[in-house]
């Protein structure tokens, strides 16, 4: 071990601690809401709050916070969501057991006239269920955590969220009703369907999952056959909570692999795409990849080295079909650690020691960097996002943990609702 570098394990623990400290410091202690990003006067994100709930057990296990402090923070959060206004009013916190994507950090009411988000509600509920399994002590507070987690999960009316269709809608607005988009095509909504199918109170019908998988796209890319989804995060977020190793649904039984192996292949496709670098962006290579939904240096169009380049702001970037503007997200690389550590660890090493993307950042990695964008930057590797996002910090903490100890997977294998949802979706084999 060289003097300048920690061991891999110590490095990962340090990254976990720095990333987790986002949840320690960017949360309103009065209601448990976690800010979406570190910009002034920004609202909370219910998905980031769900990641925080799942991260508190990890923090307790590593001594990042005491169990008592984690219990207090968790209870505050769950009580807020249980007691906050649910109804069709435009300034409520949620409706039909689902919640608005963004909430005012102080009041907890809907922000920005945003949508009631089915998938972000799923991340929030998954975090609550994690807490319900982990905090198992025979004390009044931990008993209340279990009761509230259960009640919140059972309140969500998944059938309502179908709006009469076979699949689940993206969401709803009090002003205009259901959004026209539905969860179709493989993506992070796997978790949403599993939780919806497992509900003891308002479950999705079984044919809902069949309708979803019928919209999948199986592709061959860079030497890999895999279930396509462009942005890397879509292959990761459901896997934070569900251990897909060795279990298969009808779709994967036919293909002879599982969703875990599929995410491994998707991770390799990302690296191969960067090595191929069809659009000739700066920096791309075997240790410099990771294209996902993320912050970016745009929107603007600039001539760079004689080529007119279009740069985007926050956008769902993906491979191999784009959009791709040279923006890379180190957090999305970390979140593939359980699938392909052999290519993820060298990439993290590059991002930390070569590009120095964690230096002087209180919360570890900034969201993204773009070596092609010609910004005047203190970093020789180009534009670096000024922000941290809760949506990025959570997967770093949780996927490092799954890689090192499997904690989240172990907890959720003990959650009867997840097991029931998987079984109703037709999963079998392995640990099931």
HELIX and SHEET records of a PDB file:
HELIX    1   1 UNK A    8  UNK A   25  1                                  18    
HELIX    2   2 UNK A   46  UNK A   62  1                                  17    
HELIX    3   3 UNK A   67  UNK A   83  1                                  17    
HELIX    4   4 UNK A  118  UNK A  134  1                                  17    
HELIX    5   5 UNK A  140  UNK A  155  1                                  16    
HELIX    6   6 UNK A  158  UNK A  161  1                                   4    
HELIX    7   7 UNK A  190  UNK A  198  1                                   9    
HELIX    8   8 UNK A  206  UNK A  213  1                                   8    
HELIX    9   9 UNK A  232  UNK A  235  5                                   4    
HELIX   10  10 UNK A  237  UNK A  241  1                                   5    
HELIX   11  11 UNK A  250  UNK A  255  1                                   6    
HELIX   12  12 UNK A  259  UNK A  276  1                                  18    
HELIX   13  13 UNK A  330  UNK A  334  1                                   5    
HELIX   14  14 UNK A  341  UNK A  349  1                                   9    
HELIX   15  15 UNK A  350  UNK A  354  3                                   5    
HELIX   16  16 UNK A  390  UNK A  404  1                                  15    
HELIX   17  17 UNK A  407  UNK A  413  1                                   7    
HELIX   18  18 UNK A  416  UNK A  424  1                                   9    
SHEET    1   A 2 UNK A  44  UNK A  45  0                                        
SHEET    2   A 2 UNK A 102  UNK A 103 -1                                        
SHEET    1   B 5 UNK A  94  UNK A  95  0                                        
SHEET    2   B 5 UNK A  98  UNK A 100 -1                                        
SHEET    3   B 5 UNK A 116  UNK A 117 -1                                        
SHEET    4   B 5 UNK A 171  UNK A 173 -1                                        
SHEET    5   B 5 UNK A 177  UNK A 178 -1                                        
SHEET    1   C 2 UNK A 218  UNK A 221  0                                        
SHEET    2   C 2 UNK A 224  UNK A 227 -1                                        
SHEET    1   D 2 UNK A 293  UNK A 294  0                                        
SHEET    2   D 2 UNK A 315  UNK A 316 -1                                        
SHEET    1   E 2 UNK A 300  UNK A 304  0                                        
SHEET    2   E 2 UNK A 307  UNK A 311 -1                                        
SHEET    1   F 2 UNK A 369  UNK A 370  0                                        
SHEET    2   F 2 UNK A 383  UNK A 384 -1                                        
END                                                                             
